[in-house]
């Protein structure tokens, strides 16, 4: 659970770093870049320990799959709540397919 919690926090910060500036398009680009780098530093402070501690409990491929599913969930919420963009049905289908990919990643055959 520690790994997943750290990945969740990490993804919140990364989503803000990558997309938070979209509501402030009047700010100079260099300000957006510097602010994003500062936020991304905090993201790395969660991402690196999550991967370091999680590797062994999970394979690298499993860690990446977990991270991608978390990223999609965090981004979907962020885009609806913060960016005020609609969540469309095809986004939900894509999410379901990623969950299916995660199922196959973790399934012991």
PAFINU-734324 format. One line per field, with one value per residue (C-alpha): residue number from 1; x negated, z negated, y; residue in one letter. Coordinates in steps of 0.05 Angstrom, whole numbers, plus 5000, padded with zeros to 4 digits. Layout:
// residues N
k = NUM;...
xx = X;...
zz = Z;...
yy = Y;...
r = A;...
This chain:
// residues 109
k = 1;2;3;4;5;6;7;8;9;10;11;12;13;14;15;16;17;18;19;20;21;22;23;24;25;26;27;28;29;30;31;32;33;34;35;36;37;38;39;40;41;42;43;44;45;46;47;48;49;50;51;52;53;54;55;56;57;58;59;60;61;62;63;64;65;66;67;68;69;70;71;72;73;74;75;76;77;78;79;80;81;82;83;84;85;86;87;88;89;90;91;92;93;94;95;96;97;98;99;100;101;102;103;104;105;106;107;108;109
xx = 5000;4942;4919;4988;4999;4933;4949;5016;4986;4931;4982;5022;4960;4940;5008;5007;4936;4955;5025;5037;5008;5062;5108;5055;5039;5027;4965;4899;4878;4814;4854;4896;4833;4799;4862;4872;4800;4809;4872;4840;4784;4835;4864;4797;4791;4850;4839;4767;4781;4845;4805;4745;4788;4839;4788;4784;4856;4873;4834;4813;4867;4919;4896;4902;4972;4995;4967;5003;5070;5062;5041;5104;5149;5115;5115;5189;5208;5161;5188;5260;5251;5194;5196;5272;5267;5321;5307;5329;5350;5290;5244;5279;5270;5196;5192;5226;5176;5118;5149;5154;5080;5065;5104;5061;4998;5014;5046;5004;5011
zz = 5000;4986;5058;5086;5038;5058;5132;5121;5088;5141;5197;5166;5165;5236;5264;5233;5259;5330;5337;5281;5321;5375;5335;5334;5407;5398;5355;5393;5416;5376;5312;5328;5341;5277;5236;5268;5253;5180;5174;5212;5161;5106;5151;5156;5080;5080;5145;5132;5063;5090;5144;5100;5044;5090;5133;5106;5084;5156;5220;5258;5310;5255;5223;5290;5302;5233;5246;5313;5284;5227;5276;5317;5255;5228;5296;5308;5242;5254;5323;5300;5234;5249;5325;5329;5388;5399;5386;5450;5460;5503;5446;5402;5454;5458;5382;5382;5433;5389;5330;5373;5389;5315;5304;5354;5324;5255;5275;5260;5320
yy = 5000;5047;5043;5056;5114;5146;5136;5169;5231;5232;5233;5289;5333;5312;5326;5395;5407;5386;5414;5464;5522;5514;5559;5613;5622;5696;5682;5680;5611;5614;5624;5563;5522;5543;5532;5463;5443;5463;5422;5364;5363;5349;5295;5261;5262;5213;5176;5154;5124;5091;5056;5040;5010;4979;4942;4872;4872;4889;4880;4942;4928;4922;4987;5022;4993;5015;5084;5090;5069;5119;5173;5163;5165;5228;5262;5246;5278;5337;5351;5350;5388;5437;5445;5439;5391;5338;5265;5230;5159;5142;5164;5113;5059;5075;5072;5004;4978;5002;4966;4904;4913;4917;4853;4816;4847;4819;4753;4692;4645
r = X;X;X;X;X;X;X;X;X;X;X;X;X;X;X;X;X;X;X;X;X;X;X;X;X;X;X;X;X;X;X;X;X;X;X;X;X;X;X;X;X;X;X;X;X;X;X;X;X;X;X;X;X;X;X;X;X;X;X;X;X;X;X;X;X;X;X;X;X;X;X;X;X;X;X;X;X;X;X;X;X;X;X;X;X;X;X;X;X;X;X;X;X;X;X;X;X;X;X;X;X;X;X;X;X;X;X;X;X
